[in-house]
Amino acid sequence: MNTSVSPKGQATIPMPIRKKFKIEPGTKIEWEVDTENNVILLYPVNNEKTTNDWVDEACGMFAGSDMLEEYLAEKHKEVEKEYRTLKPNSK
């Protein structure tokens, strides 16, 4: 398959290749130059979100809320309840 480079330095990725590798508008492409074999290699960058992406997006999402305090208070009550059930009766 052949394509041409535009005056802006752009080249169209043929449809069969775009379909096979699920390359859509906005997909990032990694370029690698293999000087030993005199070739240019292109890799579509995985668009799936990583754990770090999710954490970055969630940072500050609950700022100003009492969620952490409420969660810790609930856990404290659970631990106290479990402690009372395990503690021998003292008279």
MINUTOR-335321 format. One record per residue: residue number from 1; x, y, z of N, C-alpha, C in turn. Coordinates in Angstrom, 1 decimal. Each point is the difference from the previous one (the first is absolute). Layout:
N
pos->NUM | n.c1->X | n.c2->Y | n.c3->Z | ca.c1->X | ca.c2->Y | ca.c3->Z | c.c1->X | c.c2->Y | c.c3->Z
...
//
This chain:
91
pos->1 | n.c1->0.8 | n.c2->-1.2 | n.c3->0.0 | ca.c1->-0.8 | ca.c2->1.2 | ca.c3->0.0 | c.c1->0.9 | c.c2->1.2 | c.c3->0.0
pos->2 | n.c1->-0.4 | n.c2->1.0 | n.c3->-0.8 | ca.c1->0.8 | ca.c2->1.2 | ca.c3->-0.1 | c.c1->-0.9 | c.c2->1.2 | c.c3->0.3
pos->3 | n.c1->0.5 | n.c2->1.0 | n.c3->0.7 | ca.c1->-0.6 | ca.c2->1.3 | ca.c3->0.2 | c.c1->1.0 | c.c2->1.1 | c.c3->-0.3
pos->4 | n.c1->-0.5 | n.c2->1.2 | n.c3->-0.1 | ca.c1->0.8 | ca.c2->1.1 | ca.c3->-0.3 | c.c1->0.1 | c.c2->0.9 | c.c3->1.2
pos->5 | n.c1->1.0 | n.c2->0.8 | n.c3->0.2 | ca.c1->0.2 | ca.c2->0.9 | ca.c3->1.1 | c.c1->-0.5 | c.c2->1.4 | c.c3->-0.6
pos->6 | n.c1->-0.9 | n.c2->0.6 | n.c3->0.8 | ca.c1->-0.5 | ca.c2->1.3 | ca.c3->-0.4 | c.c1->1.0 | c.c2->1.1 | c.c3->0.3
pos->7 | n.c1->-0.2 | n.c2->1.2 | n.c3->-0.6 | ca.c1->0.9 | ca.c2->1.1 | ca.c3->0.3 | c.c1->0.2 | c.c2->0.3 | c.c3->1.5
pos->8 | n.c1->-1.0 | n.c2->-0.3 | n.c3->0.8 | ca.c1->0.1 | ca.c2->0.2 | ca.c3->1.5 | c.c1->0.7 | c.c2->-1.2 | c.c3->0.7
pos->9 | n.c1->0.5 | n.c2->-1.0 | n.c3->-0.8 | ca.c1->0.7 | ca.c2->-1.1 | ca.c3->0.6 | c.c1->-0.9 | c.c2->-1.1 | c.c3->0.5
pos->10 | n.c1->-1.3 | n.c2->0.0 | n.c3->-0.4 | ca.c1->-0.9 | ca.c2->-0.9 | ca.c3->0.4 | c.c1->-0.2 | c.c2->-1.2 | c.c3->-1.0
pos->11 | n.c1->-0.2 | n.c2->-1.2 | n.c3->0.5 | ca.c1->-0.3 | ca.c2->-1.1 | ca.c3->-0.9 | c.c1->-1.2 | c.c2->-0.7 | c.c3->0.5
pos->12 | n.c1->-0.8 | n.c2->-0.5 | n.c3->-0.9 | ca.c1->-1.2 | ca.c2->-0.8 | ca.c3->0.4 | c.c1->0.3 | c.c2->-1.4 | c.c3->0.3
pos->13 | n.c1->-0.5 | n.c2->-0.5 | n.c3->1.1 | ca.c1->0.2 | ca.c2->-1.5 | ca.c3->0.3 | c.c1->-1.1 | c.c2->-0.7 | c.c3->-0.7
pos->14 | n.c1->0.3 | n.c2->-1.0 | n.c3->-0.9 | ca.c1->-1.0 | ca.c2->-0.7 | ca.c3->-0.8 | c.c1->-1.1 | c.c2->-0.6 | c.c3->0.9
pos->15 | n.c1->-1.2 | n.c2->0.0 | n.c3->-0.4 | ca.c1->-1.2 | ca.c2->-0.5 | ca.c3->0.7 | c.c1->0.3 | c.c2->-1.4 | c.c3->0.6
pos->16 | n.c1->0.5 | n.c2->-1.0 | n.c3->-0.8 | ca.c1->0.1 | ca.c2->-1.3 | ca.c3->0.5 | c.c1->0.9 | c.c2->-0.1 | c.c3->1.3
pos->17 | n.c1->1.1 | n.c2->0.9 | n.c3->0.0 | ca.c1->0.9 | ca.c2->0.0 | ca.c3->1.1 | c.c1->-0.7 | c.c2->0.7 | c.c3->1.2
pos->18 | n.c1->-0.8 | n.c2->1.1 | n.c3->-0.3 | ca.c1->-0.7 | ca.c2->0.7 | ca.c3->1.1 | c.c1->-1.0 | c.c2->-1.0 | c.c3->0.7
pos->19 | n.c1->-0.7 | n.c2->-0.7 | n.c3->-0.9 | ca.c1->-1.0 | ca.c2->-1.0 | ca.c3->0.6 | c.c1->0.7 | c.c2->-1.1 | c.c3->0.8
pos->20 | n.c1->1.1 | n.c2->-0.6 | n.c3->-0.5 | ca.c1->0.6 | ca.c2->-1.1 | ca.c3->0.6 | c.c1->0.6 | c.c2->0.4 | c.c3->1.4
pos->21 | n.c1->0.5 | n.c2->1.3 | n.c3->0.1 | ca.c1->0.6 | ca.c2->0.4 | ca.c3->1.2 | c.c1->-0.9 | c.c2->1.0 | c.c3->0.8
pos->22 | n.c1->-1.2 | n.c2->0.1 | n.c3->-0.4 | ca.c1->-1.0 | ca.c2->0.9 | ca.c3->0.7 | c.c1->0.5 | c.c2->1.4 | c.c3->0.2
pos->23 | n.c1->0.6 | n.c2->0.5 | n.c3->-1.1 | ca.c1->0.5 | ca.c2->1.4 | ca.c3->0.0 | c.c1->-1.1 | c.c2->0.9 | c.c3->-0.4
pos->24 | n.c1->-0.4 | n.c2->0.9 | n.c3->0.9 | ca.c1->-1.1 | ca.c2->1.0 | ca.c3->-0.3 | c.c1->0.6 | c.c2->1.4 | c.c3->0.2
pos->25 | n.c1->-0.8 | n.c2->1.0 | n.c3->-0.5 | ca.c1->0.5 | ca.c2->1.4 | ca.c3->0.2 | c.c1->0.3 | c.c2->0.2 | c.c3->1.5
pos->26 | n.c1->1.2 | n.c2->0.6 | n.c3->0.2 | ca.c1->0.4 | ca.c2->0.3 | ca.c3->1.4 | c.c1->0.9 | c.c2->-1.1 | c.c3->0.6
pos->27 | n.c1->0.1 | n.c2->-1.2 | n.c3->-0.7 | ca.c1->0.9 | ca.c2->-1.0 | ca.c3->0.5 | c.c1->1.5 | c.c2->0.5 | c.c3->-0.1
pos->28 | n.c1->0.7 | n.c2->-0.2 | n.c3->1.1 | ca.c1->1.4 | ca.c2->0.4 | ca.c3->0.0 | c.c1->0.8 | c.c2->-1.1 | c.c3->-0.8
pos->29 | n.c1->1.0 | n.c2->0.5 | n.c3->-0.7 | ca.c1->0.9 | ca.c2->-0.9 | ca.c3->-0.7 | c.c1->1.4 | c.c2->0.2 | c.c3->0.5
pos->30 | n.c1->0.7 | n.c2->-1.1 | n.c3->0.3 | ca.c1->1.4 | ca.c2->0.1 | ca.c3->0.4 | c.c1->0.9 | c.c2->-0.3 | c.c3->-1.2
pos->31 | n.c1->1.0 | n.c2->0.8 | n.c3->-0.3 | ca.c1->0.9 | ca.c2->-0.2 | ca.c3->-1.1 | c.c1->1.3 | c.c2->-0.5 | c.c3->0.5
pos->32 | n.c1->0.6 | n.c2->-0.9 | n.c3->-0.8 | ca.c1->1.3 | ca.c2->-0.6 | ca.c3->0.4 | c.c1->0.8 | c.c2->0.0 | c.c3->-1.3
pos->33 | n.c1->1.2 | n.c2->0.4 | n.c3->0.0 | ca.c1->0.9 | ca.c2->0.0 | ca.c3->-1.1 | c.c1->1.0 | c.c2->-1.2 | c.c3->0.2
pos->34 | n.c1->0.0 | n.c2->-0.9 | n.c3->-0.9 | ca.c1->1.0 | ca.c2->-1.1 | ca.c3->0.0 | c.c1->1.0 | c.c2->0.3 | c.c3->-1.0
pos->35 | n.c1->1.1 | n.c2->0.6 | n.c3->0.4 | ca.c1->1.1 | ca.c2->0.4 | ca.c3->-0.9 | c.c1->0.8 | c.c2->-1.1 | c.c3->-0.6
pos->36 | n.c1->0.0 | n.c2->-1.1 | n.c3->0.8 | ca.c1->0.7 | ca.c2->-1.2 | ca.c3->-0.5 | c.c1->-0.6 | c.c2->-0.6 | c.c3->-1.2
pos->37 | n.c1->-1.3 | n.c2->0.0 | n.c3->0.0 | ca.c1->-0.8 | ca.c2->-0.6 | ca.c3->-1.2 | c.c1->-0.6 | c.c2->1.1 | c.c3->-0.9
pos->38 | n.c1->0.3 | n.c2->1.3 | n.c3->0.4 | ca.c1->-0.5 | ca.c2->1.1 | ca.c3->-0.8 | c.c1->-1.5 | c.c2->0.0 | c.c3->-0.2
pos->39 | n.c1->-0.7 | n.c2->-0.2 | n.c3->1.1 | ca.c1->-1.5 | ca.c2->0.0 | ca.c3->0.0 | c.c1->-0.5 | c.c2->0.9 | c.c3->1.1
pos->40 | n.c1->-1.2 | n.c2->0.4 | n.c3->-0.2 | ca.c1->-0.8 | ca.c2->0.8 | ca.c3->1.0 | c.c1->-1.1 | c.c2->-0.9 | c.c3->0.5
pos->41 | n.c1->-0.1 | n.c2->-0.2 | n.c3->1.3 | ca.c1->-1.1 | ca.c2->-0.9 | ca.c3->0.5 | c.c1->-1.0 | c.c2->0.9 | c.c3->0.7
pos->42 | n.c1->-1.3 | n.c2->-0.3 | n.c3->-0.1 | ca.c1->-1.1 | ca.c2->0.7 | ca.c3->0.6 | c.c1->-0.7 | c.c2->-0.9 | c.c3->0.9
pos->43 | n.c1->-0.3 | n.c2->0.4 | n.c3->1.2 | ca.c1->-0.8 | ca.c2->-0.8 | ca.c3->1.0 | c.c1->-1.2 | c.c2->0.8 | c.c3->0.5
pos->44 | n.c1->-1.2 | n.c2->-0.5 | n.c3->-0.1 | ca.c1->-1.1 | ca.c2->0.7 | ca.c3->0.7 | c.c1->0.2 | c.c2->-0.2 | c.c3->1.5
pos->45 | n.c1->-0.1 | n.c2->1.1 | n.c3->0.7 | ca.c1->0.1 | ca.c2->0.0 | ca.c3->1.4 | c.c1->-1.3 | c.c2->-0.5 | c.c3->0.6
pos->46 | n.c1->0.2 | n.c2->-0.9 | n.c3->1.0 | ca.c1->-1.2 | ca.c2->-0.6 | ca.c3->0.7 | c.c1->-0.8 | c.c2->1.2 | c.c3->0.6
pos->47 | n.c1->-1.3 | n.c2->0.0 | n.c3->-0.4 | ca.c1->-0.9 | ca.c2->1.1 | ca.c3->0.4 | c.c1->-0.7 | c.c2->-0.3 | c.c3->1.3
pos->48 | n.c1->0.2 | n.c2->-1.3 | n.c3->0.6 | ca.c1->-0.7 | ca.c2->-0.4 | ca.c3->1.2 | c.c1->0.6 | c.c2->0.8 | c.c3->1.2
pos->49 | n.c1->-0.8 | n.c2->0.4 | n.c3->0.9 | ca.c1->0.5 | ca.c2->0.8 | ca.c3->1.1 | c.c1->0.7 | c.c2->-1.0 | c.c3->1.0
pos->50 | n.c1->1.1 | n.c2->0.6 | n.c3->0.5 | ca.c1->0.8 | ca.c2->-0.7 | ca.c3->1.0 | c.c1->-0.6 | c.c2->0.3 | c.c3->1.4
pos->51 | n.c1->0.5 | n.c2->-0.7 | n.c3->1.0 | ca.c1->-0.4 | ca.c2->0.3 | ca.c3->1.4 | c.c1->0.4 | c.c2->1.5 | c.c3->0.3
pos->52 | n.c1->1.2 | n.c2->0.4 | n.c3->-0.4 | ca.c1->0.4 | ca.c2->1.3 | ca.c3->0.3 | c.c1->-0.9 | c.c2->1.1 | c.c3->-0.7
pos->53 | n.c1->-0.5 | n.c2->-0.3 | n.c3->-1.2 | ca.c1->-1.0 | ca.c2->0.9 | ca.c3->-0.6 | c.c1->-1.2 | c.c2->0.1 | c.c3->0.8
pos->54 | n.c1->-0.5 | n.c2->-1.1 | n.c3->0.5 | ca.c1->-1.2 | ca.c2->0.1 | ca.c3->0.8 | c.c1->0.2 | c.c2->0.7 | c.c3->1.3
pos->55 | n.c1->1.2 | n.c2->-0.2 | n.c3->0.6 | ca.c1->0.3 | ca.c2->0.7 | ca.c3->1.3 | c.c1->0.1 | c.c2->1.5 | c.c3->-0.3
pos->56 | n.c1->0.7 | n.c2->0.4 | n.c3->-1.0 | ca.c1->0.2 | ca.c2->1.4 | ca.c3->-0.4 | c.c1->-1.4 | c.c2->0.7 | c.c3->-0.2
pos->57 | n.c1->-0.9 | n.c2->-0.7 | n.c3->-0.7 | ca.c1->-1.3 | ca.c2->0.6 | ca.c3->-0.2 | c.c1->-0.8 | c.c2->0.1 | c.c3->1.3
pos->58 | n.c1->0.2 | n.c2->-1.0 | n.c3->0.9 | ca.c1->-0.8 | ca.c2->0.0 | ca.c3->1.2 | c.c1->0.5 | c.c2->1.0 | c.c3->1.1
pos->59 | n.c1->1.3 | n.c2->0.4 | n.c3->-0.2 | ca.c1->0.6 | ca.c2->0.9 | ca.c3->1.0 | c.c1->-0.9 | c.c2->1.2 | c.c3->0.2
pos->60 | n.c1->-0.3 | n.c2->0.3 | n.c3->1.3 | ca.c1->-0.8 | ca.c2->1.1 | ca.c3->0.3 | c.c1->-1.5 | c.c2->-0.1 | c.c3->-0.3
pos->61 | n.c1->-0.4 | n.c2->-1.2 | n.c3->-0.5 | ca.c1->-1.5 | ca.c2->-0.1 | ca.c3->-0.3 | c.c1->-0.9 | c.c2->0.2 | c.c3->1.2
pos->62 | n.c1->0.5 | n.c2->-0.5 | n.c3->1.2 | ca.c1->-0.8 | ca.c2->0.1 | ca.c3->1.2 | c.c1->0.5 | c.c2->1.1 | c.c3->1.0
pos->63 | n.c1->0.8 | n.c2->0.9 | n.c3->-0.5 | ca.c1->0.5 | ca.c2->1.1 | ca.c3->0.8 | c.c1->-1.1 | c.c2->0.7 | c.c3->0.7
pos->64 | n.c1->0.1 | n.c2->0.3 | n.c3->1.3 | ca.c1->-1.0 | ca.c2->0.7 | ca.c3->0.7 | c.c1->-1.1 | c.c2->-0.9 | c.c3->0.5
pos->65 | n.c1->0.0 | n.c2->-1.2 | n.c3->-0.3 | ca.c1->-1.1 | ca.c2->-0.9 | ca.c3->0.6 | c.c1->0.5 | c.c2->-0.7 | c.c3->1.2
pos->66 | n.c1->-0.9 | n.c2->-0.6 | n.c3->0.8 | ca.c1->0.3 | ca.c2->-0.7 | ca.c3->1.2 | c.c1->0.1 | c.c2->-1.5 | c.c3->-0.2
pos->67 | n.c1->0.2 | n.c2->-0.4 | n.c3->-1.2 | ca.c1->-0.1 | ca.c2->-1.5 | ca.c3->-0.3 | c.c1->1.1 | c.c2->-0.7 | c.c3->0.8
pos->68 | n.c1->1.2 | n.c2->0.5 | n.c3->0.1 | ca.c1->1.0 | ca.c2->-0.8 | ca.c3->0.7 | c.c1->-0.3 | c.c2->-0.1 | c.c3->1.4
pos->69 | n.c1->-0.4 | n.c2->1.1 | n.c3->0.6 | ca.c1->-0.3 | ca.c2->0.0 | ca.c3->1.4 | c.c1->-1.2 | c.c2->-0.9 | c.c3->0.3
pos->70 | n.c1->-1.0 | n.c2->0.0 | n.c3->-0.8 | ca.c1->-1.1 | ca.c2->-0.9 | ca.c3->0.1 | c.c1->0.4 | c.c2->-1.5 | c.c3->-0.1
pos->71 | n.c1->0.8 | n.c2->-0.2 | n.c3->-0.9 | ca.c1->0.5 | ca.c2->-1.4 | ca.c3->-0.2 | c.c1->0.8 | c.c2->-0.5 | c.c3->1.2
pos->72 | n.c1->0.9 | n.c2->0.9 | n.c3->0.5 | ca.c1->0.8 | ca.c2->-0.4 | ca.c3->1.1 | c.c1->-0.8 | c.c2->-0.2 | c.c3->1.3
pos->73 | n.c1->-1.0 | n.c2->0.9 | n.c3->0.2 | ca.c1->-0.9 | ca.c2->-0.2 | ca.c3->1.1 | c.c1->-0.8 | c.c2->-1.3 | c.c3->0.0
pos->74 | n.c1->-0.5 | n.c2->-0.4 | n.c3->-1.2 | ca.c1->-0.7 | ca.c2->-1.3 | ca.c3->-0.2 | c.c1->1.0 | c.c2->-1.1 | c.c3->0.3
pos->75 | n.c1->1.2 | n.c2->0.0 | n.c3->-0.5 | ca.c1->1.0 | ca.c2->-1.1 | ca.c3->0.3 | c.c1->0.3 | c.c2->0.0 | c.c3->1.5
pos->76 | n.c1->0.1 | n.c2->1.1 | n.c3->0.6 | ca.c1->0.2 | ca.c2->0.0 | ca.c3->1.4 | c.c1->-1.1 | c.c2->-0.7 | c.c3->0.8
pos->77 | n.c1->-1.2 | n.c2->0.3 | n.c3->-0.4 | ca.c1->-1.2 | ca.c2->-0.7 | ca.c3->0.7 | c.c1->0.1 | c.c2->-1.5 | c.c3->-0.3
pos->78 | n.c1->0.4 | n.c2->-0.4 | n.c3->-1.2 | ca.c1->0.0 | ca.c2->-1.4 | ca.c3->-0.3 | c.c1->1.1 | c.c2->-0.7 | c.c3->0.9
pos->79 | n.c1->1.1 | n.c2->0.6 | n.c3->0.1 | ca.c1->1.1 | ca.c2->-0.5 | ca.c3->0.8 | c.c1->-0.4 | c.c2->-0.1 | c.c3->1.5
pos->80 | n.c1->-0.6 | n.c2->1.0 | n.c3->0.5 | ca.c1->-0.5 | ca.c2->0.0 | ca.c3->1.4 | c.c1->-1.0 | c.c2->-1.1 | c.c3->0.2
pos->81 | n.c1->-0.9 | n.c2->-0.2 | n.c3->-0.9 | ca.c1->-1.0 | ca.c2->-1.1 | ca.c3->0.1 | c.c1->0.7 | c.c2->-1.4 | c.c3->0.0
pos->82 | n.c1->0.9 | n.c2->-0.1 | n.c3->-0.9 | ca.c1->0.7 | ca.c2->-1.3 | ca.c3->0.0 | c.c1->0.8 | c.c2->-0.2 | c.c3->1.3
pos->83 | n.c1->0.6 | n.c2->1.0 | n.c3->0.5 | ca.c1->0.8 | ca.c2->-0.1 | ca.c3->1.2 | c.c1->-0.9 | c.c2->-0.4 | c.c3->1.2
pos->84 | n.c1->-1.2 | n.c2->0.6 | n.c3->0.0 | ca.c1->-0.9 | ca.c2->-0.4 | ca.c3->1.1 | c.c1->-0.5 | c.c2->-1.5 | c.c3->-0.1
pos->85 | n.c1->-0.1 | n.c2->-0.5 | n.c3->-1.2 | ca.c1->-0.5 | ca.c2->-1.4 | ca.c3->-0.1 | c.c1->1.2 | c.c2->-0.9 | c.c3->0.3
pos->86 | n.c1->1.2 | n.c2->0.4 | n.c3->-0.1 | ca.c1->1.2 | ca.c2->-0.9 | ca.c3->0.3 | c.c1->0.4 | c.c2->0.2 | c.c3->1.4
pos->87 | n.c1->-0.2 | n.c2->1.1 | n.c3->0.6 | ca.c1->0.4 | ca.c2->0.2 | ca.c3->1.4 | c.c1->-0.7 | c.c2->-0.8 | c.c3->1.0
pos->88 | n.c1->0.7 | n.c2->-0.7 | n.c3->0.9 | ca.c1->-0.7 | ca.c2->-0.8 | ca.c3->1.0 | c.c1->-0.7 | c.c2->0.9 | c.c3->1.0
pos->89 | n.c1->-1.1 | n.c2->-0.5 | n.c3->0.4 | ca.c1->-0.9 | ca.c2->0.8 | ca.c3->1.0 | c.c1->0.8 | c.c2->0.2 | c.c3->1.3
pos->90 | n.c1->0.2 | n.c2->1.2 | n.c3->0.4 | ca.c1->0.7 | ca.c2->0.3 | ca.c3->1.3 | c.c1->-1.1 | c.c2->0.5 | c.c3->1.0
pos->91 | n.c1->0.1 | n.c2->-0.5 | n.c3->1.2 | ca.c1->-1.0 | ca.c2->0.4 | ca.c3->1.0 | c.c1->0.7 | c.c2->0.6 | c.c3->1.2
//
